[in-house]
Amino acid sequence: MQAHLETDRLWLCAWELGDVAAARPIFGDSKVMRYINGGTPRSDEQIRDSILRQQNHFRTRGFCLWKLLLKSDGRLIGDCGLQPLELDGASEIEIGWRLAKDQWGRGLVTEAARVALRHAVDYAHLERVIAIAMPENRASLRIMEKLGMNYERASQKDGFPIVVYARHFAEGLPL
Protein backbone atom coordinates (compact mmCIF):
# COMPACT_ATOMS: atom_id res chain seq x y z
CA MET A 1 0.00 0.00 0.00
CA GLN A 2 1.47 3.34 -1.08
CA ALA A 3 1.90 5.65 1.97
CA HIS A 4 2.21 8.86 -0.06
CA LEU A 5 1.69 10.30 -3.51
CA GLU A 6 3.56 13.09 -5.23
CA THR A 7 2.97 15.89 -7.74
CA ASP A 8 5.34 18.58 -9.00
CA ARG A 9 4.50 20.85 -6.06
CA LEU A 10 2.88 18.60 -3.44
CA TRP A 11 3.21 15.53 -1.31
CA LEU A 12 -0.06 13.73 -0.53
CA CYS A 13 0.54 11.82 2.71
CA ALA A 14 -1.35 9.64 5.15
CA TRP A 15 -2.52 11.46 8.28
CA GLU A 16 -1.00 11.12 11.75
CA LEU A 17 -2.70 12.04 15.04
CA GLY A 18 0.04 14.59 15.62
CA ASP A 19 -1.33 16.58 12.64
CA VAL A 20 -4.21 18.15 14.63
CA ALA A 21 -2.34 21.37 15.45
CA ALA A 22 -1.10 21.82 11.86
CA ALA A 23 -4.62 21.19 10.51
CA ARG A 24 -6.32 23.60 12.95
CA PRO A 25 -5.73 26.81 10.90
CA ILE A 26 -7.40 25.16 7.88
CA PHE A 27 -10.21 23.11 9.45
CA GLY A 28 -10.89 25.94 11.90
CA ASP A 29 -11.16 28.66 9.25
CA SER A 30 -14.78 29.61 8.57
CA LYS A 31 -13.88 30.79 5.03
CA VAL A 32 -12.25 27.46 4.16
CA MET A 33 -15.19 25.61 5.72
CA ARG A 34 -17.81 27.89 4.10
CA TYR A 35 -19.09 25.15 1.78
CA ILE A 36 -18.13 22.25 4.05
CA ASN A 37 -19.86 21.23 7.24
CA GLY A 38 -22.32 24.11 6.89
CA GLY A 39 -19.50 26.61 7.29
CA THR A 40 -18.86 25.56 10.88
CA PRO A 41 -15.16 25.44 11.82
CA ARG A 42 -14.08 22.13 13.31
CA SER A 43 -12.92 21.71 16.88
CA ASP A 44 -9.71 19.86 17.73
CA GLU A 45 -11.80 16.83 18.69
CA GLN A 46 -13.58 16.90 15.31
CA ILE A 47 -10.23 17.27 13.51
CA ARG A 48 -8.90 14.29 15.47
CA ASP A 49 -12.01 12.26 14.56
CA SER A 50 -11.51 13.19 10.88
CA ILE A 51 -7.89 12.06 11.04
CA LEU A 52 -8.89 8.74 12.65
CA ARG A 53 -11.53 8.23 9.93
CA GLN A 54 -9.01 8.91 7.16
CA GLN A 55 -6.46 6.59 8.78
CA ASN A 56 -9.11 3.87 8.81
CA HIS A 57 -10.00 4.49 5.14
CA PHE A 58 -6.34 4.27 4.21
CA ARG A 59 -5.84 1.06 6.23
CA THR A 60 -8.96 -0.67 4.87
CA ARG A 61 -9.20 0.75 1.31
CA GLY A 62 -5.71 1.98 0.41
CA PHE A 63 -6.94 5.52 -0.25
CA CYS A 64 -8.23 8.43 1.81
CA LEU A 65 -8.44 12.19 1.94
CA TRP A 66 -4.66 12.67 1.99
CA LYS A 67 -3.06 15.57 3.82
CA LEU A 68 -1.44 18.00 1.39
CA LEU A 69 2.08 19.22 2.07
CA LEU A 70 3.85 21.88 0.00
CA LYS A 71 7.17 20.53 -1.24
CA SER A 72 8.73 23.99 -0.99
CA ASP A 73 8.43 24.19 2.80
CA GLY A 74 6.66 21.04 4.05
CA ARG A 75 3.68 23.05 5.33
CA LEU A 76 0.29 21.33 5.63
CA ILE A 77 -2.08 23.27 3.35
CA GLY A 78 -5.20 21.08 3.17
CA ASP A 79 -6.46 17.68 2.15
CA CYS A 80 -7.55 15.98 -1.03
CA GLY A 81 -8.52 12.46 -1.97
CA LEU A 82 -11.25 9.89 -1.87
CA GLN A 83 -13.49 8.48 0.81
CA PRO A 84 -16.74 6.53 1.11
CA LEU A 85 -19.96 8.54 1.23
CA GLU A 86 -23.55 7.53 1.85
CA LEU A 87 -25.77 9.65 -0.38
CA ASP A 88 -29.40 9.21 -1.39
CA GLY A 89 -29.45 5.67 -0.01
CA ALA A 90 -26.41 4.55 -2.01
CA SER A 91 -22.81 3.86 -1.03
CA GLU A 92 -20.53 5.99 -3.19
CA ILE A 93 -16.87 6.91 -3.37
CA GLU A 94 -16.41 10.67 -3.22
CA ILE A 95 -13.43 12.80 -4.17
CA GLY A 96 -13.12 15.91 -2.04
CA TRP A 97 -10.72 18.65 -1.02
CA ARG A 98 -10.12 21.52 1.35
CA LEU A 99 -7.34 24.10 0.93
CA ALA A 100 -5.84 26.91 3.02
CA LYS A 101 -6.98 30.36 1.83
CA ASP A 102 -3.48 31.55 1.00
CA GLN A 103 -3.18 28.71 -1.53
CA TRP A 104 -6.43 29.33 -3.43
CA GLY A 105 -6.23 30.01 -7.16
CA ARG A 106 -2.89 28.25 -7.77
CA GLY A 107 -4.26 25.02 -9.31
CA LEU A 108 -3.03 22.92 -6.39
CA VAL A 109 -6.33 21.12 -5.79
CA THR A 110 -6.65 20.09 -9.45
CA GLU A 111 -3.02 18.88 -9.39
CA ALA A 112 -3.59 16.87 -6.19
CA ALA A 113 -7.01 15.56 -7.23
CA ARG A 114 -5.71 14.12 -10.51
CA VAL A 115 -3.01 12.14 -8.71
CA ALA A 116 -5.33 11.00 -5.91
CA LEU A 117 -8.00 9.98 -8.40
CA ARG A 118 -5.56 8.06 -10.61
CA HIS A 119 -4.15 6.25 -7.58
CA ALA A 120 -7.59 5.27 -6.26
CA VAL A 121 -8.83 4.13 -9.68
CA ASP A 122 -5.67 2.08 -10.33
CA TYR A 123 -5.37 0.68 -6.79
CA ALA A 124 -9.02 -0.04 -6.02
CA HIS A 125 -10.21 -0.50 -9.62
CA LEU A 126 -13.01 2.00 -9.10
CA GLU A 127 -15.57 2.27 -11.87
CA ARG A 128 -17.29 5.41 -10.61
CA VAL A 129 -16.38 8.38 -8.44
CA ILE A 130 -18.61 11.28 -7.44
CA ALA A 131 -17.99 14.76 -6.11
CA ILE A 132 -20.50 16.92 -4.28
CA ALA A 133 -20.63 20.66 -3.75
CA MET A 134 -23.05 23.35 -2.78
CA PRO A 135 -24.30 24.91 -6.05
CA GLU A 136 -22.76 28.30 -5.23
CA ASN A 137 -19.27 26.81 -4.76
CA ARG A 138 -18.08 27.77 -8.25
CA ALA A 139 -14.41 26.96 -7.56
CA SER A 140 -15.20 23.33 -6.71
CA LEU A 141 -17.54 22.99 -9.68
CA ARG A 142 -14.70 24.13 -11.98
CA ILE A 143 -12.34 21.55 -10.44
CA MET A 144 -14.94 18.81 -10.97
CA GLU A 145 -15.19 19.76 -14.64
CA LYS A 146 -11.38 19.80 -14.99
CA LEU A 147 -11.39 16.24 -13.62
CA GLY A 148 -13.75 15.18 -16.42
CA MET A 149 -16.75 14.88 -14.13
CA ASN A 150 -20.25 15.62 -15.36
CA TYR A 151 -23.29 17.01 -13.61
CA GLU A 152 -25.57 14.18 -12.55
CA ARG A 153 -28.25 15.59 -10.24
CA ALA A 154 -29.25 17.93 -7.45
CA SER A 155 -29.60 16.47 -3.97
CA GLN A 156 -29.22 17.29 -0.29
CA LYS A 157 -26.55 16.40 2.25
CA ASP A 158 -26.98 17.13 5.95
CA GLY A 159 -29.85 19.49 5.14
CA PHE A 160 -27.90 21.53 2.58
CA PRO A 161 -28.63 21.63 -1.15
CA ILE A 162 -25.83 20.10 -3.22
CA VAL A 163 -25.07 19.11 -6.77
CA VAL A 164 -23.60 15.72 -7.60
CA TYR A 165 -21.01 15.29 -10.34
CA ALA A 166 -19.78 11.86 -11.44
CA ARG A 167 -17.12 10.25 -13.56
CA HIS A 168 -17.19 6.69 -14.82
CA PHE A 169 -13.94 4.90 -15.53
CA ALA A 170 -13.20 2.24 -18.11
CA GLU A 171 -9.97 0.34 -18.62
CA GLY A 172 -7.31 2.71 -19.92
CA LEU A 173 -9.43 5.87 -19.68
CA PRO A 174 -7.01 8.77 -19.10
CA LEU A 175 -7.42 11.33 -16.35
C-alpha positions as CSV (number, residue, x, y, z in Angstrom):
1,M,0.0,0.0,0.0
2,Q,1.5,3.3,-1.1
3,A,1.9,5.7,2.0
4,H,2.2,8.9,-0.1
5,L,1.7,10.3,-3.5
6,E,3.6,13.1,-5.2
7,T,3.0,15.9,-7.7
8,D,5.3,18.6,-9.0
9,R,4.5,20.9,-6.1
10,L,2.9,18.6,-3.4
11,W,3.2,15.5,-1.3
12,L,-0.1,13.7,-0.5
13,C,0.5,11.8,2.7
14,A,-1.3,9.6,5.1
15,W,-2.5,11.5,8.3
16,E,-1.0,11.1,11.7
17,L,-2.7,12.0,15.0
18,G,0.0,14.6,15.6
19,D,-1.3,16.6,12.6
20,V,-4.2,18.1,14.6
21,A,-2.3,21.4,15.4
22,A,-1.1,21.8,11.9
23,A,-4.6,21.2,10.5
24,R,-6.3,23.6,12.9
25,P,-5.7,26.8,10.9
26,I,-7.4,25.2,7.9
27,F,-10.2,23.1,9.5
28,G,-10.9,25.9,11.9
29,D,-11.2,28.7,9.2
30,S,-14.8,29.6,8.6
31,K,-13.9,30.8,5.0
32,V,-12.3,27.5,4.2
33,M,-15.2,25.6,5.7
34,R,-17.8,27.9,4.1
35,Y,-19.1,25.2,1.8
36,I,-18.1,22.3,4.0
37,N,-19.9,21.2,7.2
38,G,-22.3,24.1,6.9
39,G,-19.5,26.6,7.3
40,T,-18.9,25.6,10.9
41,P,-15.2,25.4,11.8
42,R,-14.1,22.1,13.3
43,S,-12.9,21.7,16.9
44,D,-9.7,19.9,17.7
45,E,-11.8,16.8,18.7
46,Q,-13.6,16.9,15.3
47,I,-10.2,17.3,13.5
48,R,-8.9,14.3,15.5
49,D,-12.0,12.3,14.6
50,S,-11.5,13.2,10.9
51,I,-7.9,12.1,11.0
52,L,-8.9,8.7,12.6
53,R,-11.5,8.2,9.9
54,Q,-9.0,8.9,7.2
55,Q,-6.5,6.6,8.8
56,N,-9.1,3.9,8.8
57,H,-10.0,4.5,5.1
58,F,-6.3,4.3,4.2
59,R,-5.8,1.1,6.2
60,T,-9.0,-0.7,4.9
61,R,-9.2,0.7,1.3
62,G,-5.7,2.0,0.4
63,F,-6.9,5.5,-0.2
64,C,-8.2,8.4,1.8
65,L,-8.4,12.2,1.9
66,W,-4.7,12.7,2.0
67,K,-3.1,15.6,3.8
68,L,-1.4,18.0,1.4
69,L,2.1,19.2,2.1
70,L,3.9,21.9,0.0
71,K,7.2,20.5,-1.2
72,S,8.7,24.0,-1.0
73,D,8.4,24.2,2.8
74,G,6.7,21.0,4.1
75,R,3.7,23.0,5.3
76,L,0.3,21.3,5.6
77,I,-2.1,23.3,3.3
78,G,-5.2,21.1,3.2
79,D,-6.5,17.7,2.2
80,C,-7.6,16.0,-1.0
81,G,-8.5,12.5,-2.0
82,L,-11.2,9.9,-1.9
83,Q,-13.5,8.5,0.8
84,P,-16.7,6.5,1.1
85,L,-20.0,8.5,1.2
86,E,-23.6,7.5,1.9
87,L,-25.8,9.6,-0.4
88,D,-29.4,9.2,-1.4
89,G,-29.4,5.7,0.0
90,A,-26.4,4.5,-2.0
91,S,-22.8,3.9,-1.0
92,E,-20.5,6.0,-3.2
93,I,-16.9,6.9,-3.4
94,E,-16.4,10.7,-3.2
95,I,-13.4,12.8,-4.2
96,G,-13.1,15.9,-2.0
97,W,-10.7,18.6,-1.0
98,R,-10.1,21.5,1.3
99,L,-7.3,24.1,0.9
100,A,-5.8,26.9,3.0
101,K,-7.0,30.4,1.8
102,D,-3.5,31.5,1.0
103,Q,-3.2,28.7,-1.5
104,W,-6.4,29.3,-3.4
105,G,-6.2,30.0,-7.2
106,R,-2.9,28.2,-7.8
107,G,-4.3,25.0,-9.3
108,L,-3.0,22.9,-6.4
109,V,-6.3,21.1,-5.8
110,T,-6.6,20.1,-9.4
111,E,-3.0,18.9,-9.4
112,A,-3.6,16.9,-6.2
113,A,-7.0,15.6,-7.2
114,R,-5.7,14.1,-10.5
115,V,-3.0,12.1,-8.7
116,A,-5.3,11.0,-5.9
117,L,-8.0,10.0,-8.4
118,R,-5.6,8.1,-10.6
119,H,-4.1,6.2,-7.6
120,A,-7.6,5.3,-6.3
121,V,-8.8,4.1,-9.7
122,D,-5.7,2.1,-10.3
123,Y,-5.4,0.7,-6.8
124,A,-9.0,0.0,-6.0
125,H,-10.2,-0.5,-9.6
126,L,-13.0,2.0,-9.1
127,E,-15.6,2.3,-11.9
128,R,-17.3,5.4,-10.6
129,V,-16.4,8.4,-8.4
130,I,-18.6,11.3,-7.4
131,A,-18.0,14.8,-6.1
132,I,-20.5,16.9,-4.3
133,A,-20.6,20.7,-3.7
134,M,-23.1,23.3,-2.8
135,P,-24.3,24.9,-6.1
136,E,-22.8,28.3,-5.2
137,N,-19.3,26.8,-4.8
138,R,-18.1,27.8,-8.3
139,A,-14.4,27.0,-7.6
140,S,-15.2,23.3,-6.7
141,L,-17.5,23.0,-9.7
142,R,-14.7,24.1,-12.0
143,I,-12.3,21.6,-10.4
144,M,-14.9,18.8,-11.0
145,E,-15.2,19.8,-14.6
146,K,-11.4,19.8,-15.0
147,L,-11.4,16.2,-13.6
148,G,-13.7,15.2,-16.4
149,M,-16.7,14.9,-14.1
150,N,-20.2,15.6,-15.4
151,Y,-23.3,17.0,-13.6
152,E,-25.6,14.2,-12.5
153,R,-28.2,15.6,-10.2
154,A,-29.2,17.9,-7.5
155,S,-29.6,16.5,-4.0
156,Q,-29.2,17.3,-0.3
157,K,-26.6,16.4,2.2
158,D,-27.0,17.1,6.0
159,G,-29.8,19.5,5.1
160,F,-27.9,21.5,2.6
161,P,-28.6,21.6,-1.2
162,I,-25.8,20.1,-3.2
163,V,-25.1,19.1,-6.8
164,V,-23.6,15.7,-7.6
165,Y,-21.0,15.3,-10.3
166,A,-19.8,11.9,-11.4
167,R,-17.1,10.3,-13.6
168,H,-17.2,6.7,-14.8
169,F,-13.9,4.9,-15.5
170,A,-13.2,2.2,-18.1
171,E,-10.0,0.3,-18.6
172,G,-7.3,2.7,-19.9
173,L,-9.4,5.9,-19.7
174,P,-7.0,8.8,-19.1
175,L,-7.4,11.3,-16.4
